[in-house]
């Protein structure tokens, strides 16, 4: 075997691992900082703030007596508060007894001796900080992207092979094929508009150019253009790239993305031969579409054959700055959609409506991290925000050892007037750890065999 042939693969593996470590470390740091800072505000002493587990690579002690450290295994993190026996905030009975004997007032600064409200706020802060991070990141992305200028205005034209292109940068498109263009940011109206357009290789565009209204010829609005490649997809496997234009499927020429979609959906998984135009060169690729479970607006799922690409218009629309309120509202809406989609997906997997292969483990998340990082900083940051929402949601599940399990214990304490017994907590925590490890093993199995 030629060892040099392994260098590109090894480099790709290192890149994937690095992207995964960066993504997970950012999310863990935000989550654990939520626990730390709210605990500090609530009067609870943090002894250790750790990113990662295992042997400590770097540490320092701050003036408040908290040890900040980075550990070797970057698969999570923890905050160990005064009185905790482990990273899962188990109760150190010996330490608590010693603190009670030496300084009863010091019990207030322990996790287990603090008031119920302080413990609840400290535990809930981790997932809350994950959600806040997602909202802020999504909002910042929406703000940076802006909103489309009205009427639809050409910012740039995407290169297409062998097409008639009469449009120019700066053209304001007021009608296509004689149909007036609606508000571009009104999704429902825009969908009705595009559905009413005749599907033809060349359309008439009515534009305002230099204060004059003229008609020009241009290509179909939605060509088979690759705008983005989905991670862990058939298109990613054959290294399709953003900017590629698919000109034929199995020898049949196509000019519309809808034609490509129809070919893929009717394939039933049969391998397809794609003719692809890339920067002036004609290429050929073969790939087999994969069954994909896609969430629907009503909360359900529909299974389709997909190759894993996102299409786009033949032009890039000009934008104007978005205001802060609209950006944050968009961030909240995006976060809510992810939570709703995740819960709906889990329910449909439990009922058998969709495949459990939709659950990804660390290998799948690492592959996705590398793929998104390779598509640019904005895509990678967006993925981190999506993963942050997922981590926040997962930690709210009522499983002992997770934040949600602790919150259930505190709810019981609020109703019963006393916490569960130490023996019951140890048993429940053991069950929780077993469930978490089982789920992780199942997810890794999915990564390897699905």
N, C-alpha and C positions, 0 to 999 in steps of 0.2 A: 504494500500500500504506500502511495506517495503521501508523506506526511504534510507536504506543502498544500495538498488539496483540502486538508482539514482546517487550514488557517481561516478562510472566510467563515466556515461554519462555527469555529471556535469564537471568532470575533463577534458573530451574531449572537451566540449564546451569552457572551460577556455583556453585550449591549442589552439583551433582554433581562438578564439578572440585575444589571445596574438600574434599568428603568423600574423594575419591580421593587427594588430596595428603596429607591427614591420615593416612589408613589406610596408605598406602605409606611415608610418612615414619616412622611409628611402627615398622613392621616392619623397615625398612632400618636405623633407629637401633639396634634390638635386635640385629639380625644383625651389624652392623659393630662394635657394642660388644663382642660376644662375641669377635670377632677381636682387637680392641684390648686388652681387659683380660687375656685369656689370653696374648697376646703379651707384654704388659708383665710379667705374672707369670713368664713363661718367659725374661725377659731380652732381649727383642727391642724395639728402639726404634721407636716409631711417629712418623713425621714429619708426616703429615696424616690427620685424621679428617674426612671430608666427607659431608654429607647432600646429595645432588644432584650434578649435573655442570655443567660450563660456567662462565660468569662467576661469580665469588664475590660474594655479596650481603653477607655478614657473616663475620668471622673474628676469632679471638683466639689468642694463643700462651700455653700454660700453662707452669708452672715446669719441666716435664720436657722441654720442647722440642717438644711436639706442637702443631701448628696445627689448631684446631677451626674448621670453616667450614660455612656453608650456601650452596649454589650455586643458580643460577637454574633449572636443569632438574631437577625433582623425580622423576626416573625411576630412582632407585637411589642408590648411594653407595659409598664405598670407604674403606679404610684403606691408606695408602701407608707401608710400613715402610722403614727404612734399607736401602739397596741395591736397592730396587725401581725399575724404569724407568717403570712405569705403574700404573694402578689395578688391573690384572689380576695384579699381583705378578710381572711379567716382570723378568728380571735386568738390571740396569744394569751392564754389564761395565766401563765406564770408571770409574764410581763405586766399584765393588768393587776395581778395581786401585789406585785412589788411596787407598782406605781401607787396603788391604793394605800399601802402601808407607809411609804415614804412621804407622799404628798397627795392627799385626797383631792386637792384643788387641781392637780395635774391631770386627773381623770377627764376633766372637761376638754382637754387638748387631745385626747385619744379619739380614734374613730368610733370605738364602741362605748365610750363614756359621754359623747357629745349628745345634745338634744336630738330628738327625732327629726325635727325640721332641718337641722344642719346636716345630718347624715343623708337625708333624702335629697337635699339640694346638691350635695357633693357628688353623690352617685349619679343623679340624673344629668349633671353638667357635662359628662363625657359625651353621650349621644347628642345632647343639645348643641354642643360646640361643633360636632360633625355636621349637623344640619345647618347651623349658621354659616360654617365654612362653605358648604355647597351653595347656599343661597347667595353669598357674597361673590363667589367665583363665577357662578352662572350669570349673576347680575353684571359683573365686570365685563364678561365676554359679550353679553347683549349690548352693553353700553359702548364697548369698543367697536362692535360691528355696526351699530347705528340702526336706523330704520330706513326703509326704502323711500327714496324721493318720489314725490308724486308730481306729474304722472310718471310712469315707468320710464327711467332715463338710462341710456347706455353709458356705463362707466368704462367697460372694456368688452371686446369681442373675443370669445374663445376660438382658437384656431380649429377649423374643420376642413376635411379633405374635399376637394372638388365641388364646392358649393358656390352658389350665387350669393354675394354678400353686398347689398347696397347700403346697409346701415353704417353709421359712423359714430365714434365716441362723442357723447354729448347730445345725441338725438333723443328727443322726448317722444315716446311712442304713445300716440293717442288712440290708435285703432289698429287691429290686425284682422285682415280678411274682411274689412268693413265693419267689424264689431268693436265697439268702444272698449278700451281697456279700463277695468275697474280699479279700485284701491288694491295695490299689490299686497298689503299687509292684512287684508281681509280674506282669511283662508277660504271660507265657504264660497264667497262671491268669486274669488279668483279660480277656484276649482270648477265652478259652473261655467265660467268664461272659457277656460282652457278646454273643457269638455265639448263646448260648442264650436270650436275651431275645426275647419276641415283638415284632415290628416293628409297633407300633401308635401312633397319635397320642397316646394317654393311657395311662399305666401307673400301677399301684398301688405306692407307696413306703412301706415300713415303716420308721419313724424313731423315734429316741429324742429326745423333746422335754420338757424340764423333768422329767427322770427318769421319764417315762412313755412307754410304747411305743404308738404310734398308727399308723394307716394313713391316708395322704393321697394325693390324685391329683396327678400331675405330667406334664409333657410327655415325649416320647421323649428318651432320654438324650443322643443325638447328633443334634441338629437340623442343618439346612443352614446353619450359622453360620460366617461367615468369621472365623477367629481370626488368620490371618496371610496376607498376599499375597506370593507369590514374586516376586522381582525378574525383570525381562525376561520376563514372562508375559503371556498374553492378559488375565488379570484386572487386572494392573498397567496395561496399555494403556488399559483402559476406566475405570480409577480406582475399582475396587472397594476398599472399606475394611474394616479390622478392625471387627467389630461388625455388619456387614451380614448380613441373613438372606435367603436366596434362597427365595422362597415358591412359585415356579412356573417350569417350563422348557417353552417352546413352548406355554404355556397349560395345561399339566398341573400341578395343585397337588402339592407335595411337602412332607413334614414331617421326612424323615430325610436325613442326609448321604449315606447309602448310595444313596438314590434319585437324588440329584444325580450321584453318581459313575457310576451305571449309565447315566444319560442322556448324560453326557459321553463315556464309553467307547464307547457304541454309535453315536455321531454320525459316526465316521470323518472327522472334521474339518469336518463341515457346520456352518455358523453356527447358533447357538442364541440364542433370545430368552429373557432372564432377567427375571423379576419380582423386584424386590429391595425389602425393607423396611429403611429406614434412619431411625432416630430418629423413628419415627411416620409417615414419609412413604413412599409407594409409588412406586418408580421402575422404569424399564425400561432394559435394556441388551442390546445384541447383541454377541456375540463368537464367534470360531471357535476350538475347541480345537486344541492343537498336539501333535504327536508328541513324546514325551519318553522318554528312555532312563533307567530307574530301576534303581539297584543293588539286588541281592537279598542276603539273608543268606549264601547259599552262594557269593558272589563273582561271580555272573553278572549279567546285565542283562535286563530285560524292557521292551519298548516299549509305552507306553500313550498314549491321548489324554488330555490334561490341560488345565485352564484356569489352574492356578497358584494354588490357594488351599489353606490348611491349615485343617481343621475343628477343632472343639472341643466339649466337653460344654456342656450348658445351664447348668452351674454351675461356679463356681471352687472347687476343693477347699481346705479349710483345711490349713495345713502346720505342721510343727514344725521347729526348727533342725536342720540336718544336721551331723554331726560332721566334723572336719577330714579324717580318714582317708578316709571315704566320699566326700567332695568331691574330694579329690585323686585317688582311685581312679577316680572318674567322669571327671575331667579326662584321666587317662591313657587310659582306654577310648575317650573321644571322639576324642582325637588319633590313636590307633591305627586307629580306624574310618575316619578321613579318609585316612590314609596307605594303608590297604588298598583303600578305594574308589577312590582316585586311581590306584594301580597297576593295579587290575583294569580301570578305565575305559580306561587307556592301552593295555593289552593287547587289550581288545575292539575298540578303534579300529584298532589295527594289523592285527588279524585280519579286520576288516571286519564284525564282529558288530554294532557300533553306529556311528552317524554321527560323523565327525570334527568336526562342528559343535559337539560337546560341549567343544571347546577354545576358551576365551575369551582374547582379547587385552586390551590396555590399555583399549580403548573399552568392551568388555563389563564389565571389572572396574570401570571408572569408573561405568558405569550402575548396577551392582550396589551399589557403595559409596553412591551417592546414594540409591538405593531403600532400603537398609537403614538409613541414617542418618535417613531420613524416617519410619521406623517406630519410632524411639526409640533412646535411648542403649544399652540392653542389647542390642538386635538389632545395632546397629552394632559394638559391642565384640565380640560373638560372631563377627561376620563378620571382623573384624580377626584374631581368633584362628584362624579357619579359613584365612584367607589366609596367616597366618604359618606354619602347618603346610605349606601348599602351597609356599611359598617355601623353607622348610627342605628339603623333599623334592626340589624342583627343583635346588637347589644341590648335592645329593649325587649327581646323575647323573654318570656317568664321562665327562664332556665336557670337553676341555681349555678353560681359561679359567674354568670353574666350580670350586667347591671340590672337588667329586667328582673332577674331572680332576687337580687337584693331589694329592689323596690317592692316586690311582692311580700318579702319578709317584713319590710317596714309598714306596709299596708296592714298586715296581720297584727303587728304590734300596735298600730293606731286603733284598731278595732278591739283587740283583746286586752289592751292595756299593759301587755308585757310581750317581750320578744319570744320567739320559739326557743325551746331548750337547746343548750349547747350540743347535746347528743343528737337531737333532731337535725340541727344545722349541719353537723358533720356528715350525717347520712345523706341529707339532701345535696350537700356540696359534692359528695362522692358520686351521686347519681348524675348531677349536672356535668361534672367533668367527664364521666363516661359517655353521656349523650354528645357532648361537644367533640370528643375524640372520635366517636362513631361517625358523626356527621363529616368530620374532616377526612376520615378514611374513605367514606363513601364518595366524597367530592374528588379525592385523588384518584379513586378507581374510575370515576367518570372521565377525568382528564386523560387517563391512560387508554381506556377501552371504548369510549363513546365515539 
